[in-house]
Amino acid sequence: MSENKKVYLIYPPSPVMNREDRCQQPTDDLIVIPPLAPLDLMYFASIARQKGYEPLIKDYSFPASTIDDFINDLKEIKPKYILANVTSPTLENDLLVLKTAKEFFGDSIVTITKGAHFSFLAKEVLQSHDFIDIAICGEGELTFGEILEGLPLSQIKGICYRDEFEIMENQRRPFNENLDELPYPARDLIDNSLYIRPDNNKKQAVIKVSRGCPYHCFFCLATPLNGRIVRKRSPENIIGEIRECVEKYGIKNFIFWSDIFNLDKEWTRELCSKITESGLKITFSTNTRADSADIETIKLMKKAGCRLVSIGVESGSQFMLDKMGKKITLSQIINTVKAFKKAGIQIYAYYVIGLPWETKETIKETFEFAKKLNTDYVSFYTATALVGTTFYDYVENSSLGELDYSHPYYYPTVKTHFLSSQEVFECHKQLVRGYYLRPSYILKMLFKIRSFAQLKNYIKAGLRVLKRH
């Protein structure tokens, strides 16, 4: 009998989430960013191929599927390895797929889980869930490759695993300093047409261009998960992936995913210049800090096809910005927004309320500042103390309440020192409705609509968000 070489990589049948480890948020609250393709699984699939395995990918969350759909596929595929991406908010529901796999196949299947939660609480989860064989902790591609190679688990850095009746936790794996050595994601294993740009209904791919953030904000997982040093792929390597997407999959719309895209201005300018010189006619959205933009770089971004940038404004209160460790000023934010507007690049601003020092006055400052910036899109989030953040540690050592991830970024996980959770929630609803239902905003967006598809998608997104608020 031939050796079983099947590797099954899945997003479980849970609510649709942005499962990128730093974010872990339901897409119902997102307007500009729709459900995203399972990029992490595609990387793992390419690693599996390098090791001689036959990978398969399935996103059971989008389009929505049931546990019965999963069971039917599992019986047919009969994989040797099954790996599930798990988020903190959907932890228990996500893990049901691994429990089911063990019930059907016992020790003939190896159950593996990954996700930000396991970078900090892997041992605790394995102790209470005896159907998990291995948890990948931290950056996972090289770790997964060593698992498939069959190395003794005791020798593999970056995992927590079950050894008979004992839970073992190995040394952390150092960050991969050479991201160019990773194979391109296996996009042939998914239906790329499912993942579209919301304003034009065309296929959109995510390209992870760098990892790491030198700023360690109070509520953010970027630095704990990806490190303080920004590790960048070479422009040539990135353009190679873009070219593959364009020529092989007909994808010309992209999200350049990073913790801070334009922190290294020289690298950003080189990448944008080479995209322009390549003749590849693409569009992309990306992110920026409000103090790391300059006119020359913005012009090159626009020329290369940048159509939208997201900015973590977070608050309109300088006091709150200082408390959360943003290391940024309101005047810097204003200047950056003006610069991107002048270049004709749309702006998606993120705000967060409900951190421990929040008051009704600071929330009002945030609302007035958001109206003043008047960006194309906004998301107002309630603060969520995810495992691994400084916020999580703060809550554990305070009397702000019991942590609850069931409604991340929507219903507050804890109270502030001055406001109850319900008061923060009511302010949150007022912020969303107050911003999006302004007549001036509605007229501005109507004038920007260029197609019926764009109109339909924006109406659907707007109704979905307003319904939740």
N, C-alpha and C positions, 0 to 999 in steps of 0.2 A: 504494500500500500504506500502511495506517495505521501510525502510529508505535507501536512496542512500549512499552506503559506498565506492564508487569507487574514487580512488585518481590517477590522471594521472600525471606522472613525466616525463618531456621531455627535450631533447636538441633540439632546434628549427632547421628547415631546412635552416641553414646558412652554410658558408664555414666550413670545418672540423677544429676545434680548439682544442688545449689543454685547456679545460675549468676549470682546477684547478685554483682557484681564484688568486693565486700568479703569474701565468704565462700568461694566456690569449693570446696564440700565435697560429698562423696557423701551422698546422703540415706539410705543404708543405716545410717549411724551415728546418725541422728536419730530420736527417738521422738515428740515432740510435733509437729514440723514435717514434714509429708509432702512429696512433690514439689510444687513451686510452679509456677503458671502463668507463662509467659514474659512477664513484665511489661515488660521492656525492649523486646522485639519489638513488643508492643502499642502502646507509645508511638511507636516508629518507624513502625508501620503508620499511625497517626493523622497523623503528620507527612507521610507519603507521600500520603495522601488530600488533605491540604491543598494539596499541590503538583500535584494532578491525576493521580496514579498509582493503579494498581490493586494493592494489597498483598495478599499471601497469607502465612499463618503456618503453620509446621509444627514441632512438637516431636517429633523422631525418637527422642529418648531415652525418652519416656514417652507412651504405652506403647512398649515397646522395639521398634525397627524396625532394619532392616539397610541397608547401603549400596545394596543392590539396590532396596529400596523407594524410597530417595531418587532413584536413577537413573530409575526408572519415572516418578516424579512430575516430575522435571526435564525429561524428554523431552516430557511432555504439556504442561507449563506454558510452557516456553521463555521464561523471564524475561529482561528487559533487565538487571536488577540482581539479584544474589544476595548476601545478607548473612548471615554466620554468627557467632553468639556463641561465643567460644572461651575456654576457661579454661587456666590454666597447667598443671594436672595432666593435662589431656586434649589438649594443644596439637596434637601431631602427628596424632592420630586425628581430631580435629575438622577440621583443615585439609584432610583428604582430600576433603571435599565440594567445596571450592573448586577443588582440583586436577582433580577429576572434571568439574566444570562447564566448566573451561577446555578440557579434552580434547574435550568434546562440541561446544562452541560457539565456542571460540577468542575472537577479539577482539570478537565480536558480543555477548558478555556481560561485564558489569563485576562483578568479584569484590571484595567488601568484607568485612572482618573487624572485630570489635570485642571488647573484653574488657580486664580490668585489665592483662594482660600487655603490651598495646600502649601503655599509658601510660608504659612505662619501657623496653621493648626492641623497639619497632616496627621500627626500621631494621634491626636484626640479623635479625629474622624475615623481613622482605621480601628481604633480601640472600640468604637461603638457601632461599626459596620463591618461585620466579619466576612462579607462577600467581596471586599476590595482586596486585591492582591498587591497592587503597586499604586502609589501616588507620586506623580512627578511634581517636584517642588522647584519652582523657578523656571528659567528659560529651558525649554524642553526638547528642542530638535536633536541636539547631540546626545542627550540623555536617552531619548526614545531609540535612537540608532543603536546605542550600546545594549539596550534591552533586547532588541531584535537580533543583535549579533549573538546573543546567548551568553554574554559575560556573566559571571557569578554576581548576583545582586549585591553582595557585600562589597563588590569592587566598583560599583556604579555610583558616581557622585550625583547628588541632586534627587534622590528618591527616598521615600519612606515605604517600607514593605513588610509583609507578613512572613516570618520565619517560624514555621510550626505554630506555636501558641504565643510567640513573642513578637512585638512590634519593634522593628529596627528603623532607625533614622540615620541616614548617612550624612557625611559632610556635604555642605552646599557646593554646587558646581560654580566655578568662576564664570563671569559673563563671557560670552563669545566675542572676542575682540575683532574677528574678521567675518563680518556678515556676508561678504562676497562669496565665501566658501559654501554658503547654503544653496541648494538647488532652487530653481524657481518653483513657486507653488503649482501643484497639479490641477490646473483649471479644467482639464479635460474630464475630471471626475465629478463635476457639478454641472447643473443647468445654469449657465451664466445669464440666460435671458430672464431669470427670476429676479435678479438684483439690478434695479434700474435707478437712473437719476430721476428724481421726482418731477423735475420741471419739463423734461422732454421725453420721458418714457424710453430712453435708450439705455443699453447695457452700461453698467458702471462697475469698475473693478477697484479694489483697494490694493495699493502698493505700499508696503512698509519700508520707508526710506531710511529711518534711523531709530535708535533706541537709547533711552537715557535722558535724565533731566537733572541739571545741577541745583535746581530749586526744590526744596522739600516743603511744599505747602501743607498746612495743618490737616487738610481733609483729603489729600490726593495720594493715590497709590503709585504714581509714575516713578518717583525716586526709589521707594522701597522695592518695587518690582524690577525696575530696569537699570537702577544704579545712577550715580551722580555724573558719571562720565558719558557724554553723548557719543555713541558709536554709530558712525555713518557708513552707509554703503557708498561705493564709488559711483560717480555720475555715469560711468560707462556701464556698470552692472545694472543700474536702475533703467537706463535707456534700453538695454538689452531686454529687460522684462516688459517695458512698454511696447517695444517693437513686436515681441511675441504676442502680446495681447491684441495689438492692431492687426497683425498679419495672419495670425492663426485663429483668433476668436472674434475678430471684428469689433473689438472694444476700443472706443476712442475717448471715453469719459472715465476719469479717475479720481480717487481720493488718495492723496499722498499722506500716509499715516505716519505720524511721528509724535514725540512728546513736545518738541519745539522745532518746527521746520526751519526757521530762518535764524537760529541762534548763531551759527557759524556763517557769517555773511559771504565769505569767500567761497565756501562750498555751495551755498545756495545760488550765488550768481553763476558759478561754473555749471551747475546742473541745469539751470534755466537757459543759459546761453547754449549749451549743447543740445537741449531739447529743441530749441529754435533752429539751430544749425542742422539738426537731423532731418528736417523737413516733415517730421511727424506732426500732423495736424490734430492736436488733442486739446481737451480741456481738463482742468483739474481743480479740486478744492483742497485746502490744507489748513494748518493752524499757525498761529503766531502769538508771541507775547506782545503785549502792548508797548514794551520798551525796546523791542529788538527789530523794529522796522525802520527803514530809511528809504528815501525817494528813489535812489538808484536801484536798490534791490527790488522795490515794488514795481518799477517799470519793467525790469527784466522778467519778473514773475508774470506780469500781465502779458508781455510779448510771447512768453512760452505757453500761455493758455490758461493762466490762473483766472478763475471766474469768481471764486468765493474763498474767504478766509474766516475761520472761527477764532474768536478771541475770548479768553477767559477773563472777562472784566471782573466777575465775582461779586463786587459790591460798589455802590456809589458813596460809601462812607469810608473816608480815609482811615478812620479809627479801626474799622473792621478789616480793611486791607492789611493794615499793620499787624493786627492780632493774628490773622491767618497766615502771615509770613509771605505775602505776595511779593514784597520788595519792589513795589511799583507805586506810582502816584496817579492821582486822577488827571492831572494835566498831561502826563505821558499818554494815558489812554485816549484823551481827547485829541491829541496831536496825531496819534497813530490812526484813529478812525478817520480823521480828516484826510490823511494822506491816502488811505485806501479808497475812500470815496472819490477823491480827485482823480485817481487812476481808473475809476470805473469798475472796481472790484467790489462785489457784494460782501456784506459782513454779517456774520452770525455771532451774536454776543451771548455768552453764558453768564448767568448770575446764580448765586447760591445764598439762601437765607436760612437762618435757624442754627447757626453756630453758637457756641455757649454764651457769647457776649452780645448777641443780637437783642435789640429793643424795637419797639414800634417806630421810634424815631430813626434808627439806622435803616430800617426797611423802607421807610418813606424816602430817605435820602437815595436809596437804591432805585426806587421807582422814578423819582424826579431825574436822576442821572441817566437812567435808561431812556426816558423820553427826550432828554437833551441830546444824547448820542443819536437817537432815532435810526438805529441800524435796520437792515432789511429783515432780519430774523432775530428772535431772542428765544432763549429757554431760561425760565426761572425754575431752579431746583430747590428742594428742601434738603438740607445737609443730611448725609447718610454716613454714619461712622462705620465704614467697612473695615473688616479685619486687616490689620497691617498698617493702618494710618495712625498718625499722631492723635487724631480725633478719637479713634477707638480706645487708645490707651488713656486718654483724658477722661472719657466717659466711665471707663472701668474704675477709675480712682476718684469718682465724683458721685454726687447724688442727683444726677440729671435724669435718671430713669434706666429701665432695662432696654438693652439693645434689641432691635427688631428690624429685620431686613425685608419683611414681607412686601413692602411698598417702597422700594428704594427711590430716592430723589423726588418722591411724590408726597407721601405722608411722612411727617417728621419721625425719625427714629427715637429722638429724645427731646426733652424740653430745653430751653435756654435758662440762664440764670435769672431771666426777667420775664419770660413768656412761657406759657404752657404749650404742649405739642399742638393742641387744638387751636390756640391763638396763632401759632406759626402757620398752620394749615390754612386757616381763614385768610391770613395775609397773602399766602401763596396764591390762592384762588383769585383774590382781588388784583394781584399783580398781573396775572395772565390775562384776565378779562380786561383790566384797565388798559393794558398795552395794546392788545390786538383789536379791541373794539373801538379804538379811537377813529373817528371819521377821517382824520388826516392820514392815518396809517393805511386804512382800507383804500382810500383814493390813490395813495402812492403805489401800492402794490398792484392795483388794477391797471394803472398806466404801464407797469413793467411786464404785464403778461403778453406773451408773444404767440401762444398757441392754445387751442382748445384743451389739449392734453395737460398743459401747464395749469390752466384754469381749474380743470377737474381735479387734478391732484392736490392743488392748494386748498380747494374747498373741502375735499375729503380730509386732508390733514388738519385744517382749521376746525372743522366740526368735531373731529376725534379729540383734539386737545381741549376744546371748549366744553365738550360733553364731560370730560374728566374733571373739569374745574367749575 
